[in-house]
Every structure is written in C-alpha cells, then in structure tokens.
C-alpha cells in the first residue's frame, strides 16, 4: 500500500468534500456543514498546539474538543452534529486507508445538560494558583480570575462580564448576570475578595480602560475585556505548567466548586442557587463525581471489602 500523507490539509478536506458530494450525494449545504465541522476541529488543534497528524489523534483529543465546544457555550445539539461530521470524516479516512484507526468510534453524542469536564482536586487548584508569577504584568489578574472562578463557581461568560459595580465588598457578595440575563447574588470569601481587590486596586489601575470597559473587572493590556478563548488558554497554560494532564477548561473550576461543596456536605438547593441553575436536576449531575468517594468509603469501612483487600495483599506476598 502506498503511503498516504497523514496531515489534515486543505487538500485533504477538499477530497473529503468531493467524496460527500459525489459518492454520498449530499447537498451543498450538508457538505459545507461537514467542512465547517472539520475546520472547527482544526482550529482546536491549532489553539492547543496539538499535532495535525491524523494518526496522532486519540479518543482523548476528541473528548478535549467536545469540552472545548462546551466551554464556548455551544449546545449539546450542535455538539452532536459537529461530532457526527467528525465521525463521517474518519469513516472517509479509513475507507481511503489514510487513517489507521477511528478515534471517534467509541464517543457517544453529547446529551443535553449532562456533559461535564473533569474535576480538579483542591490541591491541584491551589498548586495552579501558587504557580502564578505575580511579577508578570497579568499575574495578579490571572490569580484573581482563578480565585473568583473557583471561589464563586462562575461560568466563564459571567467572569469576563463581571463589573466592579457588581461587587458588594462590605457584604461579601457578587451580583452575577447569568444565562437569560437572570440575576443572582453569589457569596465570595474573604480570601478571594482580598485577592480580587489586590488586582483591582493594584495592577488594574495601571491599565487605561476603553470607554465601554471602564467598569469591567478583568481587562487585557489594551484596556478591553477578555474573551472566553483567552481565559481558556490561560487555564490550559497553567495546567501544563503544573503537569496536570486532565482535560480542563474554565468550566472545570465551576464544576470543582460544586463538587467540592457537595462532597463536603453542602445543601443541594443552596448549591443550585449559587450556580444559578433553574432546576435542581441540573445541579444533581455534579454529584456523580461523589460516586468514587462513596466507593472509597465502602472499600475502607465495609467488612466484606476489607476481607477481599486483605486476601489480595496476602496473595501478592
């Protein structure tokens, strides 16, 4: 068999489009949709500095892409359609013997409201915060951002939209404008509030905000607000710097906030209110990570499990 080029190139995408149009008889609109799906995936690979070699792409890469789409506020229906486009792309690659295997094969379509990124431990989050170089121009800003995302469980859109006038410093609350322009009050701890104001009254003072951003808390060096993508890259760089290999995004801090509260015994309805969920059933999905905690408890304290573990230890000696 001749060796095919393995990089995802514009020419390869053109051949894929020809295959869709000529062999599968898809409409021009459908072909453009599939090309768009592959293009989004290429943007993700480029933003994460990942290999474009088809045979370097693994199941974890596709999962990371779905996490990326979720963090960009792309809904489950659109995620499912994009994943369908990638599955068609890999069917073509296998048929043409360009790819050796299909990394999309075992990945199910996202279910509305049920997609969750991985959870970080408290120690991992603290390590990330401690590793931020405060001597760098954006050090205090980035530290305050991570503190607020984790300390208050904010969505990335809520973080970048936070206004100074929304901070009730004396009362220890933030006024958050969530999905559907719904307002809620979220408590902020003294430690997070202190770090937030170290940035607002320190590094931020040296930035001249553009007219529309005078009240925006988190600014870039040009005096405008941050984008979701910028926050995503900051989080990714911090994770890489600290050797954290989990697939994480800004939403992971919100997930970790909820998971840590519930594992600590917090009231589900109180967590629901802080997260701004319309239904408690949405908040309940954050309890799934606690299944591992429950199993660890069973393993540690149930006499049947203790006997099995003891037997396994004795057999290995």
N, C-alpha and C positions, 0 to 999 in steps of 0.2 A: 504494500500500500504506500502510495506517495505521501510524503509528509506535508500536511496542510499547515498554513500559517495559523498560529493559535491565539494571536491577539485580536481583541474585539476592535475592528477598524470600521471606518465609514463604508469601505468597500464591502465588508462582510455584512453590514446591516443592509446595504443595497441589495445584495444577493438574497438575504432573508426576505426582504420586501417583495422581490421578484417571485420567490417561492410562494409567498402568501397570495400574491395576486394571480399567478399563472397556474399553480398546482392546486391551491385550495379555493381558488375563485372568490376570494374575499373582496369586499367593496373597497374603494379608495379610502373611505373614512375609517374602516377597520384596519387597513394596512397602516395608515398614519397613526392610529392609536397604538398599534403594536410597536411601531418605530419609536413613538414617544416614550413608551414603557421602557424599552431598552436604553433610550437616551437618558432617562432619569437614573437608571441603574449605573450608567457610565459616569454621570455627574457625582453619584455617591462614591464610586470607586476613586474618582479623582480627588474629591474632598477629603477622603480618608487616607489618601496616598497608598491605595491598595493596587496590587498587580492587575493589569488588564489581560494577563494570560488566562485563557478560558480554563485550562486545567489546574490553575491555582485557586480557582473559585470554589469554595466549600459551602456546605449547608449553613455554617455559622455566618458566612458572608451574606447569604440571602436573608437570614434572620436579622442580621445587623441592618440590612437595607430596610426591612419592614419596620424595625424600631425607628429608623431614621424617618420614614414616611409618617409614622405615628406622631413623632415629635414635631413634624412640620404641620400637624393638625389635618392630615389627610385621613378622611374617614375610612371605616372598615370596608365599605362597598367599593370605594376607589382603590384601596389597598388590594382587595381581592381581584379586581380587574387587572391591576398592574402585575400582580403575581401570575395571573393567567397568561399575560403577554410574555413574561419571562419563561414560563413553562413551555409555551409554543416555540420560543426562541431556542431553548435547549433540545426540544424534540427535533427541530431542524438541524441543529449542530450534530446530534447523534446520528441522524439519518445520513448526513453528509460525511460522517466519520471525522468531523473536526474536533468534537469533544469526546473524551474517554468515558465520562460519566455525567449524570444529571444531578446537580446539587439541589434542584427544586423538587425532586421526586417525592420526598417524604415530608414536605412542608405543606400543611393544610392552609386553606384560605382563612384570613383573619375573621374572627367573629366580633360583631359589633359590641363594643364595651367590655371585651374580655381580653384584649391584648395588654400584656404587662411586660415592661422591661425587667431586667434583673434587679435584685435588691442589694444594696451595699450594706456592709456592717458599719456600726458606729465607728469602729476603729479605722476602717478604710476611709470613711468620710473625714475623720479627724486628721488622718495622715495627709490627705489631699489638701486640707485647709492649712495645715502646718507647713506644707512644702511650698506654699506660695511666697515668692520673693517680694517682700514689701518695699525693697529698694527700687524695684522696677516701676515705671510710670503707671501701669494699670494694676499693680499688686493689691493695693487697698480696695480698689473697686472689685476685683475678682474675688477677693476674700469675702467682702460684704455680700456679693451675689450668691456665693455658695452658702453662706450663713443664712441668708434670707430664704433661699430655695428650700434648704433642708429644715431650717428652724420654723418655717411657716407653712411648708407644703404647697408652695405656689406652682402654678403652671408657668411655663417659660413665657407665654404671652402676658401673663399677669406680672411677671417680674420686670420685663422690659417696658411695660406700660405703667409701672408704679410711679406715682407723683410725690414730691416732697410734701405737698399739702394733704396727701392721704395718710401721712404718718402722725398718729396721735401719741407723741413722745411721752407725755406725762401719764397717759393712761395705759401705755404699753400695747397699743393695737394698731393694725394697719387696715385701712379701708381698701378693699380689693374689688375691682370691677371684673367679674368673671364672664363665663360664657353667657351669651344672650343679654349682655350688659347688666347682669344681676349683681347687686352689691352685697358684700358681706364683710363683717369685721373679723379679723384674724388676730389672735394674741401673738405678740413677739416677746421673746425672753430678754431679760436684761443684758445678757452677754451678746446676743445677736444685735440688739439695739445699740449697744456701745460700739460694736464694730461697724455697724451701718453709719453711725454719726462720725466715726473716725474718718470715714471716706467722705461723707457729705461736707464736713467742716474742714477737711484736710485737702486731699488730692483733687476733689471736685471743684474746689474754689479756684484752682489754677486753670480751669477749662472755661472758655467763653461759650456758653450755650447759644445755639442758633435760636432765632425768635420763637419758633414753635416748641422748643425744648427747654425753656427756662425753668420749668417745674419738674422735668423728667429727672428721676433719681440717677439712673445709670447712663452715662454718656461715653461716647468714644472720643478720640483725640480731636475730632473735627467739630465737636460740640453738638452732635446729633445722637439720637437714640440708637441702641444696639438692635441688631437683627437676631432672629431665632438661630440662624445659621452661625453667627458669631459666638453666641453662648454655647452652642453645640460644640464648636471647635475648641473653645476654652476648656470645657469639661473633658473632652477627648484628650487634649494635650496633658491635662493634669493627671488623668488616669494612666496614660502611657508613662509619664514621668515617674509615677509611683509603682510601676509594674503591675497595675490592676488590669487583668486580661478580660474581665467581664465586658459584655457589650452594654455600654451605658450611654445615656443621653441626659439632658437636663431633667426630663421627666422621672428619671431614676431617683432623684433626690425627693421628689414628691411621693413617689412610691415607698421609698425608705422611711420617710416621715410617718406615713400612715401605718406601715408595717411595724415599725418600732413602737408606736403608740399602742397599737392593738396587742402586740406581744407583751407589752408592759402592763396590760390590763385596763387600758383606756375604754371609756364607754363608746360603743359603736356610733350612737347618734351624735355624740359630741364630735367625733372624728368626721362624720358626714357633714356636719355644719361647717367645720373648719376647712374642709376640702371644697365645699360649695357644690356638693352633689345634690341633684334634685331628688334622687331616690336612694334609699339606704341600700338597695340591692347592688347599686354601683359600688358603694363603699365595701360591701361584703367580699368583693373579689380580692381585696387586699389581704384578706385573712388566709388566702391559700398558702402563702409562704409559711404560715404558722404550722402547717401540717408537718413540716420537718421537725419543728420544735416539739410538737406533740409526740412524734415518733421517738425522738431522742429521750423524752420523758418516759415513754413506755419502755424503751430499751434499758434505761437506767434503773427504773424502780419496780417493774413487774417481775415477779419471781421466775416466771417461765422464761422470759428473755434473759435474765441473769444466768440461768442454768445453761442455756444454749451458748451464751458467750463464754462461760467458764469451760464448757466442753470443747469449744473451738480452740481456746487457748491451750488446754491440755493436749489436744491432738497435734498442735503445732510444735509442741516441745520435744 
